[in-house]
């Protein structure tokens, strides 16, 4: 794996304008098998009841799961593509910051399965997601 600081910088600047940037997702940490990012909870991502929209949780989770796969494959030869996501919204959140961490459940040559936990500032689990990426030749 490349230098941690370089990888985080690349992820935070990758792709120009995109949904992750629209939601202010910032990658903050990585280890050999995990990737972490934060997302502010503001009215911009609320649903009509004034709490974080479940779709915003899914965007954070899928962004983390996809990028975790990206940093673990040779992107000159392979592309991780999402094929399944299952998200459980466990608690509501009105404001503040949520932190998501993706970790591999399975890191194979042709398929990655990740679990993503999204927690609030107190460490309370807000969302649990599992995601599958197929690793396909480019």
Long-range contacts (C-beta under 8 A, 24 or more apart in sequence): 1-32, 1-71, 1-72, 4-29, 4-30, 7-71, 11-67, 11-71, 19-59, 19-63, 20-59, 20-63, 23-56, 23-59, 23-60, 25-59, 25-60, 25-63, 27-67, 28-99, 30-71, 33-103, 33-104, 33-107, 34-68, 34-101, 34-102, 34-103, 35-64, 35-67, 35-68, 35-71, 35-101, 35-102, 36-64, 36-99, 36-100, 36-101, 36-102, 37-63, 37-64, 37-99, 37-100, 38-97, 38-98, 38-99, 38-100, 39-97, 39-98, 39-100, 40-96, 40-97, 41-93, 41-94, 41-95, 41-96, 41-97, 41-98, 42-95, 46-94, 50-94, 51-92, 51-93, 51-94, 52-92, 52-93, 52-94, 52-98, 52-126, 54-87, 54-89, 54-127, 57-87, 57-89, 57-98, 57-118, 57-126, 57-127, 57-129, 58-85, 58-87, 58-129, 60-98, 60-100, 60-116, 60-118, 61-85, 61-87, 61-100, 61-102, 61-116, 61-118, 61-127, 61-129, 61-131, 62-129, 62-131, 64-100, 64-101, 64-102, 64-114, 64-116, 65-102, 65-112, 65-114, 65-116, 65-129, 65-131, 65-133, 66-131, 66-133, 67-102, 68-102, 68-103, 68-104, 68-112, 68-114, 69-112, 69-114, 69-133, 69-135, 72-104, 72-107, 72-112, 73-135, 75-138, 76-138, 77-137, 77-138, 78-135, 78-136, 78-137, 78-138, 79-135, 79-136, 79-137, 79-138, 80-112, 80-133, 80-134, 80-135, 80-136, 81-133, 81-134, 81-136, 82-131, 82-132, 82-133, 83-132, 83-133, 83-134, 84-130, 84-131, 84-132, 85-129, 85-130, 85-131, 85-132, 86-129, 86-130, 86-131, 87-127, 87-128, 87-129, 88-127, 88-128, 88-129, 89-126, 89-127, 90-125, 90-126, 90-127, 90-128, 91-120, 91-124, 91-125, 91-126, 91-127, 92-126, 93-120, 93-126, 96-120, 96-121, 97-121, 98-126, 98-127, 100-127, 102-131, 105-130, 108-135, 109-135, 110-134, 110-135, 111-135
